[in-house]
């Protein structure tokens, strides 16, 4: 049984880093299964699901509000 994984590149930085300074931006890859990201749904809904998984992996949080998080996502794109 093979699972087709969909890979997204997520650019992120710490909340405490200066805004607009590209030196602090890091990139990671988030692997999603087809049931986590439905390809028939809209573009922004898929990216919201990727953001939710990023915060679950990196911060063990279920919500994606930026108020108390350690990281800020600057860009999500398909790899």
Protein Blocks (a to p, Z undefined) as FASTA:
>chain_A
ZZdddddddddddfkbcehiaklpccddddddfklmcfkbcfklmmmmmmmmmmmmmnop
abfcfklmmbdcfbdcdZZ
